[in-house]
Amino acid sequence: MICDNLSVNALGHLCMAGQDVTNLAKQYQTPLYVMDADRIRDNCRRYRQAMQRHFGDSARVLYAGKAAAFKQMYRIMAQENMWIDAVSSGELYTAQQAGFDLQNAVFHGNNKTDSEIAFAIEHGVGLFAADNTEELLAIDRIAGEHNVRQHILIRLTPGIDTHTYEAVNTGKVDSKFGFAIETGQGEEAFCLAASLPNVVIDGFHCHVGSQVFDSDSFLKSARIMLAFMAHIRDAYGYTANILDLGGGYGARYTEQDPRLNLDANIGAVAQCIRQACKASNLPVPAVFLEPGRSIVADAGLTLYSVGTVKTIPGFKSYVAIDGGMNDNPRYALYGAEYTVVAAAKMNEPCGFACSLVGRCCESGDVIQPDVKLPADLKRGDLIAVLTTGAYNFSMASAYNRFTRPAVVMLEQGKHFVAVQRETVDDLIRLDL
Ligand SMILES: Cc1ncc(COP(=O)(O)O)c(C=O)c1O
């Protein structure tokens, strides 16, 4: 199977973390997000161990909460000694309410509002990743009003093209995020930040993209960032303490996706950074990484029930499930690939070619086109879409006023609700 926390039991049922998902569907209903907490913890530990081994104690692994943010997730992150990357006061608030110490948070985003900046400063957020000139000025002003000197990283775009989906390719010069090094705006941002009385520059940040499996783009961006850091040291006498290389390592959505060797990849990045630092006589900075997808994607799957099976003679077949782009918009957004299985018929041959579609009132509401499922698929059968732990729950909407699924977590052979299923009363709660 695409991830080693998945298996098939003697009944031919799909299991995650050894638990039969058909029982979970019976108990909690569908659609249902299922998340394997043990896998999340393993992924955190793999990162922390690799970072510690290759960069030492100053390294930090920040979970990018945009991948999946809810209280239980932040409790896990606190227990696993992770830091977090947050992109809104909503994510910061969720983490704080879960007892996460916001001193260990980096606040991201390309358009933080004044009230979000104030919220973050009032709640002691450790670092801001300052994204643009207006924001630098606002952080300085609001920090001054609070008698705080706010520590920041300056977000730079190193001009790397990772050739993944355009929508998740964020390190290019032409990007809504950060200051471009190539245009001189990165240096201008440094000069501005250095002149601000209520801002302390701790280092620099970049994020080159997502769903990358080799370290090539990390190596390129690290070299560009370190050359920039050496230039800033030579020109202004400032030596950065932190180099944050963002997130981006990939997850296996299909059998075609490679298996990521995290330790080897991080080792290669460490070697490259050490060489570049030595060449320009820079001290090796504390290195931060911000993985989201590679922490939670393969810890999740989504369970659905089949509603209709429709074949149009001479054209194709559609299988419609009781969820859709409202709980998983990723195919509609950027053509994301998934592995789809009939969770109670895992040993049956899959000869029925169809498109798996949702029930939203949009022709584009497709979870995955061209999938192969058992020929006798019928109403009530259970479908599992694999590797949905990242950017599914967090991107869910109430489009068409469909209620959002519950999140059930699996841990140490047990299961429990981490996020309740939304109800129709939740939907009208704010309506006047
Ligand atoms: C600044 C930043 N850090 C981290 C991430 C997490 O990326 P991934 O989930 O691909 O690891 C993102 C994703 O968009 C990001 O923009």
The ligand as an ORCA input file, in Angstrom:
! r2SCAN-3c Opt
* xyz 0 1
  C       5.716     29.613      4.393
  C       5.291     28.205      4.308
  N       5.857     27.312      5.138
  C       5.488     26.009      5.110
  C       4.533     25.552      4.243
  C       4.158     24.104      4.282
  O       4.424     23.484      3.087
  P       4.233     21.897      2.950
  O       2.891     21.562      3.480
  O       4.352     21.661      1.494
  O       5.328     21.260      3.728
  C       3.939     26.439      3.344
  C       2.916     25.965      2.400
  O       2.295     26.655      1.670
  C       4.318     27.814      3.379
  O       3.767     28.702      2.561
*
